[in-house]
Amino acid sequence: MDKDAHENSSHPIHQDGGFDTVGSIATNVEDGFTMAAVGDLLLARPVTKGRHPGFDELVRILHDADVTFGNLETNIFDIRPFKGSPQAEYGGAYCISVPELGPDLKAMGFNMLSRANNHTLDWGLEGMRETTRALDENGIIHAGAGENLAQAGAARFLETARGRVALVSFAASFTPMSRACDPAGEAPGRPGLNALRLDKSIVLLPEMLESLRQVRAALPNYNPAGQDPSRVVLGDETFKTGDKAGYSFEADPRDVADILHNVRRGKQFSDFCIATNHGHTPGNWSSEPPDYEQSFARSLIDAGADAYVGHGPHQLRGIEIYKGQPIFYSLGNFFCEELRTPVGADMYAVYGKDPKVDTDAEVTIEANKGYPSPGGIAGATTERDYESVVSVSRYENNQLAELRLFPIELGHLKRFANRGVPRLAAVSQAVAILERLQKLSQPFGTKIEIEGSVGLIRLPPSSPQ
């Protein structure tokens, strides 16, 4: 991009050298800039050279974009010389992949990956650092994990022919021991991930809360003078009243401030900024985002993000267009390979298995019991975990002009060891996926057109900035 393009497309600079009131500049990319974004990459092996009919079509879509983003939800290292160990606290499974995955991700077209998620430290700091090395060696830009909070939270940058892209990665779902922190006086910083802590409350109808208040009053050590009349705390749970029973979340203001600062800084040093959040709240059963997320995602756009990409619940959630920028509340799974090896002893114990008798595959199958598959072994929870989209956003005149949605399916009816690799969905399945996404996006005022087997979100043209 030439110097004049930068000067003509930016917001005016104030006399003091600062940026506008929110500390950001406008989208500043060449016409035709495209961002391909997918959700979770849960895979244990390279796939580009394997027998996966239809996968090559997706690879072409990924390669055509200027920036191709996904959430890396695994560790990459060779277990033979590995000096670390499986952690006693892990993200629900010991996600691991062989070193060959690094060049394979590059071959697929991925050039930006988020690292902050509940599997970042499944294999400890050694696993985190080996994964960093594998990505660096293959020229893949990644963000969300580092040797302290400043490094984990910082934006990382990708140079493309149509503009420089920043990525800020954070996780609302993570293991507590994986949260990074900065130095304090003589105390060193802590390696780990960039965390967004959430305070959870259970919302009850007023009469339900009153019953709980009576229970709390009957317990020892009750001090009515120290009680918040609008809330009841029992054990580790906080209850409050509302119009509908459910869950409510409040983001930690310190984490919010840090993330907004990193997004603002990332945009000041780039032409396009992606903010990405890994979260399972309110639960993987929910197709709706948690109550904190809409306002938070919008605040990130206001701070300078050009796109907000959510992932984590392993299913699609709605899409919002806010101030002309896309908010993906969840893009579901792009890869969902369930079998991996090796598995730590703690996971065997959780599912009542014996590593001297049972295999890694049998432990994984026990963890993902659902319905029987044609391969004769129980599979993962629901079909929707194996249906998603690849989103491709195209920009003209520094505005989002069109968003294309390519429905994919991950072979949930295949043998357990072979499922989880995506391909474009057949027309009937693609339409069903898009119709579901239409309904999920309606509360956000987003209109998705369906043309053949592709979803389209079109934005009206606007004058150049």
C-alpha positions as CSV (number, residue, x, y, z in Angstrom):
1,M,0.0,0.0,0.0
2,D,1.5,3.4,-1.0
3,K,2.0,6.3,1.3
4,D,-0.8,8.4,-0.3
5,A,-3.3,5.6,0.3
6,H,-2.5,5.7,4.0
7,E,-2.7,9.5,4.2
8,N,-6.0,9.8,2.3
9,S,-7.8,7.0,4.1
10,S,-7.0,7.8,7.7
11,H,-9.1,9.9,10.1
12,P,-7.7,13.4,10.5
13,I,-4.8,13.6,13.0
14,H,-5.1,16.1,15.8
15,Q,-2.5,18.7,16.4
16,D,-1.1,16.8,19.4
17,G,-0.4,13.8,17.2
18,G,-3.2,11.8,18.8
19,F,-6.1,10.0,17.1
20,D,-9.8,10.7,17.3
21,T,-11.8,10.6,20.5
22,V,-11.9,6.8,20.8
23,G,-8.2,6.5,20.0
24,S,-8.7,4.7,16.7
25,I,-8.5,5.3,13.0
26,A,-10.9,4.1,10.3
27,T,-10.6,1.0,8.2
28,N,-7.7,1.7,5.9
29,V,-7.3,-1.1,3.4
30,E,-7.1,-1.3,-0.4
31,D,-10.3,-2.1,-2.3
32,G,-11.0,-5.8,-2.5
33,F,-9.4,-6.6,0.9
34,T,-11.0,-9.8,2.2
35,M,-11.0,-11.6,5.6
36,A,-11.8,-15.3,5.8
37,A,-12.7,-16.3,9.3
38,V,-13.6,-19.7,10.8
39,G,-14.1,-20.9,14.3
40,D,-12.3,-23.6,16.3
41,L,-9.5,-25.7,14.9
42,L,-9.6,-28.9,16.9
43,L,-7.3,-31.3,15.1
44,A,-4.5,-33.7,16.0
45,R,-2.8,-34.3,12.6
46,P,-2.0,-32.8,9.3
47,V,-4.8,-33.2,6.7
48,T,-3.8,-31.5,3.5
49,K,-2.2,-34.7,2.1
50,G,-4.8,-37.1,3.4
51,R,-7.9,-38.6,1.8
52,H,-10.6,-35.9,2.6
53,P,-12.9,-35.4,-0.4
54,G,-14.1,-31.8,-0.8
55,F,-11.5,-30.3,1.5
56,D,-9.5,-28.8,-1.4
57,E,-12.5,-26.6,-2.3
58,L,-12.3,-25.0,1.1
59,V,-8.6,-24.6,0.9
60,R,-9.1,-22.5,-2.2
61,I,-11.5,-20.2,-0.4
62,L,-9.0,-19.8,2.5
63,H,-6.1,-19.1,0.1
64,D,-8.1,-16.4,-1.8
65,A,-8.4,-14.1,1.3
66,D,-5.8,-11.5,2.3
67,V,-6.1,-12.6,6.0
68,T,-7.3,-16.1,7.0
69,F,-8.2,-16.4,10.6
70,G,-9.0,-19.4,13.0
71,N,-8.8,-20.3,16.7
72,L,-6.1,-22.8,17.3
73,E,-7.5,-25.1,20.1
74,T,-4.6,-27.5,20.4
75,N,-0.9,-27.7,21.3
76,I,1.8,-28.6,18.7
77,F,4.8,-30.6,19.7
78,D,6.6,-33.9,19.5
79,I,5.8,-36.0,22.6
80,R,9.1,-38.0,22.3
81,P,11.6,-35.2,23.3
82,F,8.9,-33.2,25.2
83,K,10.1,-32.1,28.6
84,G,6.7,-30.9,29.9
85,S,3.8,-32.9,31.3
86,P,0.0,-33.0,31.1
87,Q,-1.5,-30.6,33.6
88,A,-3.7,-31.6,36.5
89,E,-6.0,-28.8,35.5
90,Y,-6.8,-29.0,31.8
91,G,-9.5,-27.7,29.4
92,G,-11.7,-30.8,29.3
93,A,-9.3,-32.8,27.1
94,Y,-5.6,-32.9,26.5
95,C,-5.5,-31.3,23.1
96,I,-2.3,-32.2,21.3
97,S,-1.1,-32.3,17.7
98,V,2.1,-33.4,15.9
99,P,4.7,-30.9,14.7
100,E,3.7,-31.5,11.1
101,L,0.5,-29.5,11.8
102,G,2.5,-26.3,11.7
103,P,3.4,-26.4,8.0
104,D,0.0,-28.0,7.3
105,L,-1.9,-25.0,8.7
106,K,0.3,-22.7,6.5
107,A,-0.5,-24.9,3.5
108,M,-4.2,-24.5,4.2
109,G,-3.8,-20.7,4.0
110,F,-4.1,-19.8,7.7
111,N,-1.9,-16.7,8.4
112,M,-3.5,-15.5,11.7
113,L,-4.5,-17.6,14.7
114,S,-5.8,-16.9,18.1
115,R,-4.2,-18.8,21.0
116,A,-6.2,-17.7,24.1
117,N,-8.6,-20.6,25.0
118,N,-9.2,-23.2,27.6
119,H,-6.6,-25.6,26.0
120,T,-3.7,-23.2,25.9
121,L,-2.0,-24.8,28.9
122,D,-3.2,-28.4,28.7
123,W,0.5,-29.4,28.5
124,G,1.8,-26.6,30.7
125,L,4.1,-23.8,29.8
126,E,6.3,-26.2,27.8
127,G,3.4,-27.1,25.5
128,M,2.5,-23.4,25.1
129,R,6.1,-22.5,24.2
130,E,6.5,-25.4,21.8
131,T,3.3,-24.3,20.0
132,T,4.7,-20.8,19.8
133,R,7.8,-22.1,18.2
134,A,5.9,-24.3,15.7
135,L,3.8,-21.3,14.5
136,D,6.8,-18.9,14.4
137,E,8.8,-21.3,12.3
138,N,6.0,-21.4,9.7
139,G,5.4,-17.7,9.6
140,I,1.9,-17.8,11.1
141,I,1.0,-14.7,13.1
142,H,-0.6,-15.6,16.5
143,A,-1.8,-13.7,19.6
144,G,-3.3,-14.4,23.0
145,A,-0.5,-16.3,24.8
146,G,2.9,-15.0,26.1
147,E,5.5,-14.8,28.8
148,N,3.4,-12.2,30.7
149,L,0.1,-10.4,30.4
150,A,1.6,-7.6,28.3
151,Q,2.8,-10.1,25.8
152,A,-0.3,-12.2,25.8
153,G,-2.6,-9.2,25.4
154,A,-0.6,-7.3,22.8
155,A,-1.8,-7.1,19.2
156,R,0.3,-9.0,16.7
157,F,0.6,-7.9,13.0
158,L,0.4,-9.4,9.6
159,E,1.6,-7.6,6.5
160,T,-0.6,-8.2,3.4
161,A,-0.6,-6.6,-0.1
162,R,-3.8,-4.7,0.8
163,G,-2.9,-3.5,4.3
164,R,-1.5,-4.4,7.7
165,V,-3.7,-6.5,9.9
166,A,-3.7,-6.6,13.8
167,L,-5.0,-9.4,16.0
168,V,-5.9,-9.2,19.7
169,S,-6.9,-12.5,21.2
170,F,-8.5,-13.1,24.6
171,A,-10.5,-15.8,26.4
172,A,-13.6,-15.6,28.6
173,S,-13.4,-19.4,29.2
174,F,-10.0,-20.6,30.5
175,T,-8.5,-22.7,33.3
176,P,-7.7,-20.4,36.2
177,M,-4.0,-21.4,36.4
178,S,-3.5,-20.4,32.8
179,R,-4.2,-16.7,33.3
180,A,-1.1,-14.5,32.5
181,C,-0.1,-11.6,34.8
182,D,2.4,-8.7,34.7
183,P,5.3,-8.2,37.0
184,A,4.7,-6.3,40.3
185,G,7.7,-4.9,42.0
186,E,10.2,-7.8,42.6
187,A,7.6,-10.4,41.7
188,P,8.0,-11.6,38.1
189,G,5.2,-11.8,35.6
190,R,3.4,-15.1,34.9
191,P,3.3,-16.8,31.5
192,G,-0.1,-17.7,30.2
193,L,-3.1,-16.4,28.2
194,N,-4.9,-13.1,27.9
195,A,-8.0,-13.6,30.1
196,L,-11.4,-11.9,30.3
197,R,-12.7,-12.8,33.7
198,L,-16.5,-13.0,34.1
199,D,-18.6,-12.9,37.3
200,K,-21.5,-15.2,37.0
201,S,-24.9,-14.7,38.6
202,I,-27.9,-17.0,38.5
203,V,-31.1,-15.1,37.7
204,L,-34.3,-16.1,39.5
205,L,-37.8,-14.8,39.7
206,P,-38.4,-12.7,42.8
207,E,-40.3,-15.4,44.7
208,M,-37.5,-17.9,44.0
209,L,-34.9,-15.5,45.4
210,E,-37.0,-14.9,48.5
211,S,-37.0,-18.7,49.2
212,L,-33.2,-18.7,48.9
213,R,-32.9,-15.7,51.2
214,Q,-34.8,-17.7,53.8
215,V,-32.4,-20.6,53.4
216,R,-29.4,-18.3,53.7
217,A,-30.8,-16.8,56.9
218,A,-31.1,-20.2,58.4
219,L,-27.5,-21.1,57.9
220,P,-24.7,-20.4,60.4
221,N,-22.7,-17.1,60.2
222,Y,-25.5,-15.1,58.7
223,N,-25.0,-11.4,59.1
224,P,-28.1,-9.5,57.8
225,A,-26.3,-6.2,58.0
226,G,-23.7,-7.3,55.5
227,Q,-26.1,-8.7,52.9
228,D,-26.9,-7.0,49.6
229,P,-30.8,-6.9,49.5
230,S,-30.8,-7.5,45.7
231,R,-28.6,-10.6,45.8
232,V,-28.2,-13.9,47.7
233,V,-24.8,-15.6,48.0
234,L,-24.8,-19.3,48.8
235,G,-21.5,-21.0,48.7
236,D,-19.7,-19.9,45.5
237,E,-22.9,-19.0,43.7
238,T,-24.6,-15.6,43.5
239,F,-28.3,-15.3,42.8
240,K,-30.3,-12.2,41.8
241,T,-33.8,-11.4,40.5
242,G,-34.9,-10.9,37.0
243,D,-37.8,-11.3,34.6
244,K,-36.6,-14.7,33.4
245,A,-34.6,-17.5,35.0
246,G,-31.1,-17.9,33.5
247,Y,-27.5,-16.8,33.8
248,S,-26.0,-13.3,33.8
249,F,-22.3,-12.3,33.4
250,E,-20.4,-9.2,34.2
251,A,-16.9,-8.7,32.7
252,D,-14.1,-7.7,35.0
253,P,-13.5,-3.9,34.4
254,R,-9.7,-4.3,34.7
255,D,-9.6,-6.9,32.0
256,V,-12.0,-4.9,29.8
257,A,-9.8,-1.8,30.2
258,D,-6.7,-3.8,29.2
259,I,-8.4,-5.4,26.2
260,L,-9.8,-2.1,24.9
261,H,-6.4,-0.5,25.3
262,N,-4.8,-3.3,23.3
263,V,-7.4,-3.0,20.6
264,R,-6.9,0.7,20.4
265,R,-3.2,0.4,20.2
266,G,-3.4,-2.5,17.7
267,K,-5.6,-0.4,15.3
268,Q,-3.3,2.7,15.6
269,F,-0.4,0.5,14.2
270,S,-2.5,-1.2,11.5
271,D,-5.0,-0.8,8.8
272,F,-7.4,-3.5,10.0
273,C,-7.9,-4.9,13.5
274,I,-9.5,-8.2,14.5
275,A,-10.6,-8.7,18.1
276,T,-11.4,-12.4,19.0
277,N,-12.9,-14.0,22.1
278,H,-13.0,-17.7,23.1
279,G,-16.0,-18.3,25.4
280,H,-18.3,-21.2,26.3
281,T,-20.8,-19.0,28.3
282,P,-23.6,-19.4,29.1
283,G,-22.9,-23.0,28.1
284,N,-22.2,-25.1,25.0
285,W,-25.9,-26.0,25.0
286,S,-26.8,-22.4,24.1
287,S,-27.2,-21.0,20.6
288,E,-27.5,-17.5,22.1
289,P,-24.5,-15.4,23.3
290,P,-24.3,-14.5,27.0
291,D,-25.8,-11.2,28.2
292,Y,-22.5,-9.3,28.5
293,E,-21.2,-10.0,25.0
294,Q,-23.2,-7.7,22.8
295,S,-22.3,-4.5,24.6
296,F,-18.7,-5.6,25.0
297,A,-18.3,-6.6,21.3
298,R,-19.7,-3.2,20.3
299,S,-17.3,-1.4,22.7
300,L,-14.4,-3.2,20.9
301,I,-15.7,-2.0,17.5
302,D,-15.9,1.5,19.0
303,A,-12.3,1.2,20.2
304,G,-11.1,0.4,16.7
305,A,-11.8,-3.2,15.9
306,D,-12.9,-3.8,12.4
307,A,-14.3,-7.3,13.2
308,Y,-15.2,-9.2,16.3
309,V,-14.9,-13.0,16.0
310,G,-16.3,-15.3,18.7
311,H,-15.7,-19.0,19.1
312,G,-15.9,-21.6,21.8
313,P,-19.4,-23.1,22.1
314,H,-18.8,-25.4,19.2
315,Q,-21.9,-24.3,17.3
316,L,-23.1,-21.3,15.3
317,R,-24.5,-18.2,16.9
318,G,-25.9,-15.1,15.3
319,I,-24.2,-12.4,13.3
320,E,-24.6,-8.7,13.9
321,I,-23.5,-5.8,11.7
322,Y,-22.6,-2.8,14.0
323,K,-21.5,0.5,12.6
324,G,-20.8,-1.4,9.3
325,Q,-18.5,-3.9,10.9
326,P,-19.2,-7.7,11.5
327,I,-19.7,-9.2,14.9
328,F,-19.7,-13.0,14.8
329,Y,-21.0,-14.4,18.1
330,S,-19.7,-17.8,17.2
331,L,-18.4,-19.4,14.0
332,G,-18.6,-22.9,15.5
333,N,-16.1,-25.6,14.5
334,F,-14.0,-25.7,11.4
335,F,-12.2,-28.8,12.5
336,C,-13.6,-31.2,15.1
337,E,-11.3,-34.2,15.3
338,E,-12.2,-36.0,18.5
339,L,-9.4,-38.6,18.6
340,R,-6.0,-37.6,19.9
341,T,-3.1,-39.2,21.5
342,P,-1.5,-39.3,24.1
343,V,-4.1,-38.6,26.9
344,G,-3.0,-37.7,30.4
345,A,-3.7,-40.0,33.3
346,D,-6.1,-37.5,34.9
347,M,-8.5,-37.8,32.0
348,Y,-8.5,-41.6,32.3
349,A,-9.4,-41.2,36.0
350,V,-12.3,-38.8,35.3
351,Y,-14.0,-41.4,33.0
352,G,-13.2,-44.5,35.1
353,K,-10.7,-45.9,32.6
354,D,-7.4,-47.7,33.1
355,P,-4.4,-46.8,30.8
356,K,-3.2,-50.4,31.2
357,V,-6.5,-51.7,29.8
358,D,-8.2,-49.0,27.9
359,T,-7.0,-46.9,25.0
360,D,-6.8,-43.1,24.4
361,A,-9.6,-43.5,21.8
362,E,-11.8,-45.2,24.3
363,V,-11.3,-42.4,26.8
364,T,-12.2,-39.8,24.2
365,I,-15.2,-41.7,23.2
366,E,-16.4,-42.0,26.8
367,A,-16.0,-38.2,27.1
368,N,-18.1,-37.6,24.0
369,K,-20.8,-40.1,24.4
370,G,-24.0,-39.3,22.5
371,Y,-25.6,-41.4,19.8
372,P,-24.1,-44.3,17.9
373,S,-22.3,-43.6,14.6
374,P,-22.2,-45.8,11.5
375,G,-18.7,-46.8,12.7
376,G,-20.3,-48.6,15.7
377,I,-18.9,-46.2,18.3
378,A,-20.7,-43.5,20.2
379,G,-20.1,-40.1,18.8
380,A,-20.2,-36.4,19.9
381,T,-23.2,-34.6,21.3
382,T,-25.2,-33.3,18.4
383,E,-25.2,-32.9,14.6
384,R,-25.0,-29.1,14.9
385,D,-21.4,-29.4,16.3
386,Y,-20.5,-30.7,12.9
387,E,-22.1,-27.9,10.9
388,S,-20.8,-24.4,10.5
389,V,-19.8,-21.7,8.0
390,V,-16.7,-20.1,6.5
391,S,-17.2,-16.4,6.4
392,V,-15.6,-14.1,3.8
393,S,-15.8,-10.4,4.3
394,R,-15.0,-8.1,1.4
395,Y,-14.2,-4.4,1.7
396,E,-14.6,-1.6,-0.8
397,N,-14.0,2.1,-0.1
398,N,-12.9,1.1,3.4
399,Q,-16.4,-0.2,4.1
400,L,-17.7,-3.8,4.5
401,A,-19.4,-4.3,1.1
402,E,-20.4,-8.0,1.3
403,L,-20.2,-10.9,3.6
404,R,-20.3,-14.4,2.1
405,L,-21.2,-17.4,4.2
406,F,-20.1,-20.9,2.9
407,P,-21.9,-23.7,4.9
408,I,-19.7,-26.6,5.8
409,E,-20.2,-30.0,7.3
410,L,-17.6,-32.1,9.2
411,G,-18.8,-35.6,8.5
412,H,-20.6,-36.4,11.7
413,L,-21.9,-39.7,10.2
414,K,-18.4,-41.0,9.4
415,R,-16.4,-43.4,11.5
416,F,-15.3,-41.8,14.7
417,A,-11.6,-41.7,13.7
418,N,-12.4,-40.1,10.3
419,R,-14.9,-37.4,11.2
420,G,-14.1,-33.8,11.9
421,V,-12.6,-32.6,8.6
422,P,-14.7,-30.0,6.8
423,R,-16.1,-29.8,3.3
424,L,-18.8,-27.7,1.6
425,A,-22.2,-28.9,2.6
426,A,-24.6,-30.2,-0.1
427,V,-27.3,-27.8,-1.2
428,S,-30.1,-29.1,1.0
429,Q,-27.9,-29.2,4.1
430,A,-26.4,-25.8,3.3
431,V,-29.8,-24.2,3.1
432,A,-30.8,-25.7,6.4
433,I,-27.6,-24.4,8.0
434,L,-28.2,-20.9,6.6
435,E,-31.9,-20.9,7.6
436,R,-30.8,-21.7,11.1
437,L,-28.2,-18.8,11.0
438,Q,-30.9,-16.5,9.7
439,K,-33.0,-17.1,12.7
440,L,-30.1,-16.8,15.1
441,S,-29.2,-13.4,13.5
442,Q,-32.7,-11.9,13.4
443,P,-32.5,-10.6,17.0
444,F,-29.6,-8.5,15.8
445,G,-31.4,-7.1,12.8
446,T,-29.2,-8.9,10.3
447,K,-30.7,-10.0,7.0
448,I,-29.0,-13.0,5.4
449,E,-30.0,-13.8,1.8
450,I,-29.6,-17.3,0.5
451,E,-28.4,-17.7,-3.1
452,G,-28.0,-21.4,-4.0
453,S,-25.9,-22.8,-1.2
454,V,-24.2,-19.5,-0.1
455,G,-25.4,-16.9,2.4
456,L,-25.0,-13.2,1.6
457,I,-25.1,-10.2,3.8
458,R,-25.0,-7.1,1.6
459,L,-24.3,-3.6,2.8
460,P,-25.4,-0.5,0.9
461,P,-22.5,1.4,-0.7
462,S,-21.2,4.5,1.0
463,S,-18.9,7.3,0.0
464,P,-15.1,6.8,0.5
465,Q,-13.7,7.9,3.8
